[in-house]
Amino acid sequence: MMVHLSVRTLGAALALFVGLTVSSCGPTGTAEGAVTRPSSVPVVSYVARGDITSVVTAPVQAIAQVEFTVLTPVEGKVRYASGIKEGTVVEKNQVIGWQGSHEIRTPAAGVITDFPVADLTPVQQGIPAVTIKYQGFGVRGEVPLESAFMVNDSPQSARVQFPHGPDVDTCTPVPSVRPEATELDSSTTELDVATLTVTCLIKKSAGLTDGLPGRLGITIAREKDTLTVPITAVSGVVGRGKVALLQGETPVTTDVELGITDGINIEVISGLSEGDAVLLYGPTLTPEITNQ
């Protein structure tokens, strides 16, 4: 069963995890519960407008003739175009079949190597229908569980760097071939292997060698002129959170709706206004907060 969550919802979930991790490394409370902080650290932050970009990174390796898949665009019966078979050379954006009136197009050029879905078979949306071998280099790596659904929710763009290789910049994200299932040993749990395989095709690959390590950055979402606060100021749950909003000199726990994050700041969709003052640390880490 495939689970789909929005970029905003999972961006908020990742931000809250990072925010609580960062906050937990901060100052500790005294015996009476008061929080002691260095005088050089500001305890108040103001809600401000700005641009924010959410990026997920992953270690990758260069792969010659990397394979990728073509996913079904909707639910329905797959009907392949005439002449489409194993060994067929296809171009980028070529129509290779249909589901009703919806076209099935290739995200990149290559050679068809497999048909996981047989002709005239009804399937759900997002099922790998065709496997294609790219006639060039790509990169492949694993994204951790907390970022997997965000990457699966239509990445906007991607960049790759090779510290010990050629100067490669952009690459094209494509659906990955599902790795073969392996039996877990007694010391391994399902959470240990809960990752998403990511694949990105490189257009100009001069100087690359098979297996060269690099790092991939996938841009998940961008928001311009949106309200933001530091992630350390927020605590809560997926999509929703709480901040300590100052009303006069009194901090009041206030519910907020959260969006994407860049790992430093997080988007506030509702619950605060530009110029509002909030404590730099989430209300669950600050004692004697009034609940609104």
N, C-alpha and C positions, 0 to 999 in steps of 0.2 A: 504493500500500500504506500503510495506516495503522499507525503504531507507537504502542503504549500503554506508558508507563512510569508507575510509581507516584508519588504526591505525595512520599512520603518519599525515594525514590531521586533524583528530580530536584531536590527541595529541598536534598539533600546536595550534588548536583553544583554548583548555583548557589552554595551557601555556600562550597565549597572554592575555587571560582574567585575569589569576593570575598575570602576569607581570604588567599589567596596574593597577591592584588593589594595588599591592605592591608599584609601582612607585608613585601612586597618594597620598600615605601617606608620601612621602619624602618631601624635602625642598621646600619652596614656593619661587616664583620670587619676585624681588624688583619692585619698580614703573617703572624703566626703562627697565624691562624685563630680567635682568641678574639673573642667578640662584645662590643662596647662599647656600653652602654646608659646613658642619663641616669639618675642616681641617683634622680630623682623618679618614674621609671616602674617600677611593680611588675613583677617578672619571673615571679611565681608567681600562678596563679589556682586557686581551689578549686572542685571540682565541686559545684554547688548545685541544689536543686529550685526550679522556678518554672513559670509559664505562658509559652507562646510562641505567637505568631501569625505565620503566613507570608502576606505581602501582596505582590502584583505590581502595579506602577503603570505607566501608559501615558498619553501625551498623546492627547487625543481632540478631536473636533469635534461640536457639536450638529447633528443632521440631522432635518429635518421629514419625517414619514411614512417613517421608516427601515424597511428590509426585513430580515426574519430568516427562518430556515428551521426546519422541523420534522424532526428526525432519526429514522430508523428505530430502534426499541428493541432489536431482535434481528435475527438472520439469518433470512430467509424471504421468502415471496411477499407483496407488499403488496396489500391489498384495501381500496379506499376505501368509505366509507359512502355510502348513497344520497343524492343531492342535493349532494354535495361536488364543486364545479367552480370554474373561474376566475370571480372576482367574488362568490363566496359569502362572506358576513360570518360570522365565527366568534367564539366567546367564549373566554375563558381556560379552559384545561383541558378543552376540548370534544373528544370522541372523533371523529376524522375518518377513522379506518380501523383496520385490524387486520393483524397478522402472526401467523397462527395464532390462538392465544388471547390474544396480547399486544395491548393497545390502543395506538393511536397518538394522542396527545393534543397539543393546542396549548399552548405555554408562556405565550401571551398572546393577547389579542383582536386582531382585524384583518380584513383582506380578502385572500382567496387570490388571488395573481397568477400562479402558475406551478406546474406539476407536473413536476419533474425526473425523477420515477419514474412511469412509466405504470402504470395499474391492472393488477393480476395479474402484475407483474414481480417475480421473485425477486432480492433484493439482500442485501448484507451489513449487519451492524449499523453504525449511525452514519452512514448515507447520507442526504443531504438529500432528503426525499420531497416536501415542499410548501414553497413560498415565500409568505410572508404580509407584507403592508404594514401596519405599525402606524399607527393613526390618532392620532398624537401625535408627541412628540419622543423621540429617543434619541440616544445618542452612539456614535461609532465611532472606533477607533484601531488601532494596530499594536503587538503585543507582540514583543520580540526573541526570537531563536531559543532562547536558554538558558532562557527562561521559558514558551515556547509550550506545551510538553507539560503543564506544571503547570496552566496555565489550562484546558487541554482536559480535565483530570481532575476534572470536577465542581466548579466554584467554589462556595463556600458563600454568599457575599454580596458586595455591591459598593457603593461610594460614589463620588460624583462631585462635583467642585468647579469653579466657574467664577469665577476671580479678578475678571473684569470683567463679571459677569452676576448673575443672581438667586441666591438662597440655596437651592440644590438639594442634597439630601443623598443618600438612597439611590436605587438603580436596580436593575433586574432583568436579570441576565445572560441572554442568549439566544444560540443558535447563529447565527453570521454567514452571510450570503450570500457564497459564494466569489467573490472578485474575478476579473474576466476576465484570462486569461493574456496577458502582453505579451512581445514579443520582446526579448531582452536585446541591448544594443549591445556593442561590442567591449571597452568599459572596465568593464562590469558583470559580476560573477560571480553564481552562484546564491546564494552566501552573503550577498551584498549585499541580496537580497530575501527572505531566509529569515526571515519573520515570520508571525505569526498574527493575523488580523483579529479584533478583539473588538467586540461590540455589547452595549449595555446600554440598556434601555427606562426612560424617566422617567415616573412616574405623574402628578406635578404639575409642569407646565412653564410656568407663567405667567411672562412676561418673557423667555423664551428666543427667540433668533433663529437662523435657519439659518446654520451655519458658525461659531458662537461657539466659541472654543477653551476647553478645560478640561483637567482631569486626573482619570483614573479610577484607583481603587484596588480591586483584586479580592482578597478574602480567600480564600486557597487552602486553608488548614488551620489548626486550633487544637489544641494539646495542653496539658492542665492537669497541674500537679504532676509535671513530667517533669525528668529530669536534663539540665543544660545546661552548656556551657563556651563561652568566647569563640571566635568563628570563627578568630581569629588563632592559636589554640593547635592548630589542626588542619591536617594536610596529608594528601593521599591521593588516592583515586579515587572514582568514583560509588558512593554507598551505604556505602562503607568508607573509613576514614581511619586516621591514626596521630597519637598525641600523645606528648609526652615526660613520662611519669609519674614522679614523684619517689618513689623507694624509699630512705628515709633521706635522704641528701644526694645520691644518685646518680640522674640522670635516665635512664629506660629507655624506649626506643621501644615503644609499646604499641598494638596494633590495637583499633579501636573501630568499632562500627556506628552510622551517623549517620541522623538523621531530618530534620525541617524546620528552617528558619532564619528569623529575622526581620531578618537582615542584620547583627546585632550578636552574637547568641548562636546556638548550634546545639544541637539535641537530640542527646543520646547515648542510643542504645537499649540498647547493651550494651558491655562492656569496661571500664567505670569504675563506681565506687561514690560515693555522696554523701560529700563531705568529702575525696576524693582531691585531692592537689596535683599540678598539671601546669604546665609552663613556658608562659608566655604566648605564646611563639612556637613554631610547628610544628617538629618534630624535624629536618626537612630544612633548616631555617635555623639550627640550633644545632649547633655542632661538638662532637665528643667525647661523643656520646650512645651509651649501651650498647644494643645490640639485644637484645630479649627473645626 
